[in-house]
Amino acid sequence: MISVDTPEDNKGFAEKEKADFPILSDPSKQVATAYGVIPEGRQFASRHTFYIGPDGKILFIDRAPGTAKAGETVVAKLEELGVKKK
């Protein structure tokens, strides 16, 4: 996960939500800008899910991922893309 929030804010989020995954803090917005997820004139990144293969290539971009069943959606898409668990 990438967030334009500060490391401190992301740590608080992770603790509150009991997140067991890494969060890249990008307060300078360099990464978010490189991925094209900050619309012109906005300060915050749009929520997108990038599926990146083992070779580092982007396999799919979900531009409206939603959150209600995010885990199930990600697993299904990874299976669809043929990405295997290690």
C-alpha positions as CSV (number, residue, x, y, z in Angstrom):
1,M,0.0,0.0,0.0
2,I,1.2,3.5,-0.8
3,S,-0.1,6.5,1.1
4,V,0.7,10.2,0.7
5,D,0.3,10.5,4.5
6,T,3.3,10.9,6.8
7,P,5.0,7.9,8.3
8,E,3.5,8.8,11.7
9,D,0.0,8.9,10.3
10,N,0.5,5.6,8.5
11,K,1.8,4.0,11.7
12,G,-1.3,5.2,13.5
13,F,-3.5,3.8,10.8
14,A,-1.7,0.5,10.8
15,E,-2.0,0.1,14.5
16,K,-5.7,1.1,14.6
17,E,-6.6,-1.2,11.7
18,K,-4.2,-4.0,12.8
19,A,-2.7,-3.9,9.3
20,D,-0.2,-6.7,8.7
21,F,1.2,-5.4,5.4
22,P,3.8,-2.8,4.6
23,I,2.7,0.8,3.9
24,L,5.0,3.1,1.8
25,S,4.7,6.6,3.1
26,D,4.9,9.1,0.2
27,P,4.3,12.6,1.7
28,S,6.3,14.2,-1.1
29,K,3.9,12.6,-3.6
30,Q,6.7,11.5,-5.9
31,V,5.6,7.9,-6.2
32,A,1.9,8.8,-6.5
33,T,2.7,11.4,-9.2
34,A,4.8,8.8,-11.1
35,Y,1.9,6.4,-11.0
36,G,-0.5,9.1,-12.2
37,V,-3.0,8.8,-9.3
38,I,-3.1,12.5,-8.2
39,P,-5.6,14.2,-10.5
40,E,-4.7,17.7,-11.5
41,G,-5.7,20.3,-9.0
42,R,-6.1,17.8,-6.1
43,Q,-4.0,17.3,-3.1
44,F,-4.9,13.6,-2.4
45,A,-4.3,10.5,-4.4
46,S,-7.2,8.6,-6.0
47,R,-7.6,5.0,-4.8
48,H,-6.3,2.6,-7.3
49,T,-5.0,-1.0,-7.1
50,F,-2.0,-1.8,-9.2
51,Y,-1.4,-5.5,-9.8
52,I,2.4,-5.9,-10.4
53,G,3.8,-9.2,-11.6
54,P,6.9,-10.9,-10.3
55,D,8.9,-9.3,-13.1
56,G,7.9,-5.8,-11.9
57,K,5.5,-5.1,-14.8
58,I,2.0,-3.7,-14.2
59,L,-0.5,-6.4,-15.1
60,F,-3.7,-4.6,-14.4
61,I,-4.9,-1.3,-12.8
62,D,-8.2,-1.3,-11.0
63,R,-9.2,2.4,-11.0
64,A,-12.3,1.9,-8.8
65,P,-11.4,-0.9,-6.4
66,G,-13.9,-0.3,-3.6
67,T,-13.2,-1.4,0.0
68,A,-16.1,-3.6,1.1
69,K,-14.6,-6.9,-0.2
70,A,-11.1,-5.6,-1.1
71,G,-9.3,-8.8,0.0
72,E,-11.6,-11.1,-1.9
73,T,-11.4,-8.9,-5.0
74,V,-7.6,-8.8,-4.9
75,V,-7.3,-12.6,-4.5
76,A,-9.7,-13.2,-7.4
77,K,-7.9,-10.8,-9.7
78,L,-4.5,-12.4,-8.9
79,E,-5.9,-15.8,-9.7
80,E,-7.4,-14.4,-12.9
81,L,-4.0,-12.9,-13.8
82,G,-2.3,-16.2,-13.1
83,V,-0.2,-14.9,-10.3
84,K,0.7,-17.7,-7.9
85,K,1.3,-17.5,-4.2
86,K,4.8,-18.1,-3.1
